[in-house]
C-alpha cells in the first residue's frame, strides 16, 4: 500500500476514534447524536451562493454523517447536549481526547512494558506541548510550519523511515491529538 494512502487512512482512523469517544460518551448518557463528520464541516452563503467544504453527507435516521475537504480533524454535534449538566458536558468533551490517548498508548504496549510505554507517551506529549508553546509564542521558525500537504509528506517520510513506522505514526498522531485537544482552548 502506498505510504501516502496509509498515512491518510491512519489520520481518518484517528479522527473517527477521537470523535467516537465524544459520541459514545454522549450516547451512553442518553443524548442524541445529530452530526458525525470526518473533516470539519463548513457551510455558508455569500451573495446567494452556497459555499461548503462538505463533499459528502448522508442522513441515516436522525444523524447526518459527512466527509469534509477540510481534513483537519472531525466534528460531532448533539441535539440536546446544551441542556446537559456541566459534569456530563465535561465528560463528553474529555472522552474524545481520552480515546486518542488510548489509541496512541495501546500500540506502545505491543513493543514495550507498561512503564516504558508510559514514559514514551510522556516524552511524545511533552514534545508536542513544547512545540505548540513555541508556535504560540513565536519561537518556532515559520519555515518549519507546513500546511496539510506538507504535513502528509512529512508523516509519510517519517513512516517510511522505520520498520514499524506506520505504528509509530499512529502513536505520535494520537498522542498529539490527546495533548492538543485536552487543552482548555
N, C-alpha and C positions, 0 to 999 in steps of 0.2 A: 504494500500500500504506500502510496506517495506520502512523504513526511508532512507536506502541507495539508493534505486532506486529514491525516491523523491528528495534526495539531488542531484543526478546526473541529473535528469530532470530539476531541478531549475538551475543548473550550465549551462546546454545546452541552456535553455531558455535565460539565462542571456547573454551567448555568442552570440546567434542568434540576440537578440535585439541590443547588442552593435555593432556587425558587420553590421546589417541592418541600424544603424544610419549612419555609413560611406557610405554604398552602396546607400541608398536612397538619401542622400545629393548629391553624385556624379551624380546619375541618373537624379535628378532634375535639375542639371546644364548641362545636355547633354552629360555626359561622359558614356562610355560603360563598363559594368561590364565584367570582364574576369574570375575571380575565386571567389567563396564563400565557405569557409571551416569552419567547426566546428572542432576545434583542429588545431594545427599548422602543415601545410604540410611540409614535408621534404623529398627530394629525392636526392640521389647521386649515383655515381657508383664508386666502388673500385675494381680495377683489373678485370673489365668486369662484376662484379656482381652488379646488381641494388639493392640498399637498400632504403627502403621507410618506413615512418610512416603511409602512407595512406592505409587504408584498404577498402575504397570505394571512387569511383569518377565516375561521370557521366556527360557527356556534354549534355546540353539542349540548343539548338541554339548555340550561341557563348559563353555561360557561362559554366564553369566547376564547378560543385558542388561536395563537397567531405567531407569525415569524416576521421580524422587522429587519430591515437592512442595517439599522443602527445597532450592530452586533457588539455592544459594549457591556452587555450584561443581560438582564431579563427583568420581567415585571409580573407581579401578581396584584390583583385587586379583589376586594370582597364587597358584598352587598351591604353588610351591616356591622362592619368592624369598628366604624367611627363611634358607635354607642357602647363599645366594649369597655369594661373596667380597665383602668390603666395597666394593672398587672397582666391581664390577658393580652392586651395590645403589645406590651413589652415582650412577652413570650413569643408572640408571632414574629416580631421584629428580630429577636435574638436567634431564633431557631434556623433562619437562613444561614447566617454565619456559622452556627454550630454544625449544620450539615456539611458546609465547606470544610470546616476543621476536621471532621471525621473522614471525609473523602481525601483529605490531604495527609492525615495521620495514619490511617489503617494500612495503606500500601507500604509505609515505612516498616511496619511490623513484619512484612514478608522478608525483609532484609536484615533487620536489627532486633535486638531485645527491646523491651518496653522503655527502659531507661535511656538507651541510645536514641531510640525513635523520638522520645520526648525532647531530648537535648537537640537533635537535628531540627525538630519543629520549632523550638525556641530560637535557634540561630536564624532560620529562614524568616520567621516572623519579625525578629529584631532587625534584620537587614531590610525587609520590606518597609517597616515603620521608619527606620532611619532614612532610607531613600525618600520616602514620602515627605518626611520632615525637611530634608534638603531641598526637595522640589518646591515645597510651600514657601520656604524661607529664601528662595532664590540661590541657594548654594549648589544646585545641580546645573552643570553647563547645558545650555539649550541644545547643543549639538548631540547630546545624549538622549534627547526626548524624540520619540518616533510616534507616528500615527499608527492606525490599525494594520496597514500593510507591512510597515516596518516591524511592528510587534510580532506579526505572524512569521515574518522572515527570521527574526531573532529567535523565536521559540523553536522553529524548525531547525535552525542551525544548532541550537542548544541540544535538542532531542537527538539529532543525528550524531552528536559528538560522543555519545555514551552507548554502551550495550543496552542498558536499561533506561535510555534517555526519555522515552515516552512516559514511563512510570515516574521518573524524576520530574518531568514537566507537569504531570497530573498533581504531584505532591506540591511543587512550588506554586503552581497556579491556584490551587485550592487554599493553601495556607495564606497566599496573598489575598484571595477573596475574603478569607476569615479576618485577616488583620485590618484590611481597609474597610470592611463592612461593619465591624464591631465598634468602630469609632463613632462617637455621637455627633456626626455632621450631617 
